[in-house]
Amino acid sequence: MAKNRAPRAGKDFVTETITSFVVDKETGHYRKITRDAVRERKENKMNRGKEIIAEEMYHLSNSSDYDEKFGFEDFEGNEVIVYLKELPPMQNES
């Protein structure tokens, strides 16, 4: 049987971290962007913080050697996972 719970009085806040990657147009490598957000669950309102753009650059990798990964669903409904490996510091500047 389902448990009936009364909602708590007042607002219900949760902090989330949003992570995304963008392609650097000059080098073709990827750059990580993070942002903290505070969501109010009852009204589903979100206040987003300032974007933090990482200095580190990433390149495409495979599932056996990666530092970061993210997934999405393509147009046909298949899950796609992208694996990224951080470039060494010397190659970040090129």
One Martini backbone bead per residue (centre of mass of N, CA, C, O) as a GRO file, in nm:
protein
   94
    1MET     BB    1   0.100   0.034   0.016
    2ALA     BB    2   0.059   0.356   0.025
    3LYS     BB    3   0.202   0.645   0.141
    4ASN     BB    4   0.084   0.903   0.335
    5ARG     BB    5   0.187   1.244   0.284
    6ALA     BB    6   0.247   1.540   0.415
    7PRO     BB    7   0.323   1.837   0.334
    8ARG     BB    8   0.539   2.069   0.385
    9ALA     BB    9   0.590   2.359   0.512
   10GLY     BB   10   0.688   2.549   0.277
   11LYS     BB   11   0.982   2.549   0.132
   12ASP     BB   12   1.169   2.336  -0.117
   13PHE     BB   13   1.510   2.301  -0.130
   14VAL     BB   14   1.756   2.244  -0.399
   15THR     BB   15   2.083   2.154  -0.495
   16GLU     BB   16   2.241   2.196  -0.815
   17THR     BB   17   2.454   2.055  -1.072
   18ILE     BB   18   2.554   2.189  -1.381
   19THR     BB   19   2.672   2.008  -1.672
   20SER     BB   20   2.879   2.107  -1.954
   21PHE     BB   21   2.966   2.108  -2.309
   22VAL     BB   22   3.196   2.276  -2.530
   23VAL     BB   23   3.308   2.388  -2.833
   24ASP     BB   24   3.607   2.494  -2.947
   25LYS     BB   25   3.656   2.676  -3.233
   26GLU     BB   26   3.971   2.682  -3.253
   27THR     BB   27   4.039   2.357  -3.166
   28GLY     BB   28   3.787   2.133  -3.115
   29HIS     BB   29   3.758   2.121  -2.826
   30TYR     BB   30   3.661   2.073  -2.494
   31ARG     BB   31   3.453   2.250  -2.250
   32LYS     BB   32   3.380   2.302  -1.916
   33ILE     BB   33   3.053   2.361  -1.760
   34THR     BB   34   2.947   2.514  -1.455
   35ARG     BB   35   2.643   2.516  -1.237
   36ASP     BB   36   2.457   2.647  -0.989
   37ALA     BB   37   2.139   2.541  -0.844
   38VAL     BB   38   1.814   2.652  -0.723
   39ARG     BB   39   1.538   2.454  -0.622
   40GLU     BB   40   1.184   2.474  -0.609
   41ARG     BB   41   0.976   2.207  -0.585
   42LYS     BB   42   0.675   2.301  -0.571
   43GLU     BB   43   0.714   2.531  -0.821
   44ASN     BB   44   0.964   2.485  -1.010
   45LYS     BB   45   1.194   2.686  -0.936
   46MET     BB   46   1.491   2.858  -1.079
   47ASN     BB   47   1.825   2.943  -0.963
   48ARG     BB   48   2.099   3.061  -1.130
   49GLY     BB   49   2.420   3.069  -1.149
   50LYS     BB   50   2.733   3.105  -1.225
   51GLU     BB   51   2.948   3.046  -1.467
   52ILE     BB   52   3.202   2.785  -1.502
   53ILE     BB   53   3.496   2.799  -1.688
   54ALA     BB   54   3.718   2.588  -1.788
   55GLU     BB   55   4.057   2.548  -1.879
   56GLU     BB   56   4.023   2.278  -1.956
   57MET     BB   57   4.076   2.028  -2.199
   58TYR     BB   58   3.900   1.812  -2.431
   59HIS     BB   59   3.877   1.483  -2.575
   60LEU     BB   60   3.802   1.228  -2.747
   61SER     BB   61   3.711   0.897  -2.643
   62ASN     BB   62   3.687   0.604  -2.452
   63SER     BB   63   3.568   0.363  -2.221
   64SER     BB   64   3.878   0.294  -2.114
   65ASP     BB   65   3.964   0.626  -2.148
   66TYR     BB   66   3.849   0.852  -1.900
   67ASP     BB   67   3.718   1.150  -1.721
   68GLU     BB   68   3.453   1.211  -1.887
   69LYS     BB   69   3.084   1.189  -1.899
   70PHE     BB   70   2.803   1.181  -2.134
   71GLY     BB   71   2.446   1.181  -2.194
   72PHE     BB   72   2.205   1.093  -2.456
   73GLU     BB   73   1.925   1.126  -2.675
   74ASP     BB   74   1.834   1.046  -2.968
   75PHE     BB   75   1.597   1.057  -3.224
   76GLU     BB   76   1.552   0.726  -3.183
   77GLY     BB   77   1.609   0.665  -2.854
   78ASN     BB   78   1.910   0.643  -2.813
   79GLU     BB   79   2.179   0.592  -2.618
   80VAL     BB   80   2.444   0.833  -2.569
   81ILE     BB   81   2.800   0.815  -2.511
   82VAL     BB   82   3.046   1.050  -2.403
   83TYR     BB   83   3.401   1.053  -2.413
   84LEU     BB   84   3.648   1.226  -2.205
   85LYS     BB   85   3.980   1.367  -2.227
   86GLU     BB   86   4.229   1.518  -2.077
   87LEU     BB   87   4.454   1.739  -2.150
   88PRO     BB   88   4.749   1.830  -2.139
   89PRO     BB   89   4.879   2.132  -2.046
   90MET     BB   90   5.033   2.192  -2.317
   91GLN     BB   91   4.764   2.152  -2.503
   92ASN     BB   92   4.573   2.375  -2.386
   93GLU     BB   93   4.727   2.629  -2.534
   94SER     BB   94   4.671   2.538  -2.852
   0.00000   0.00000   0.00000
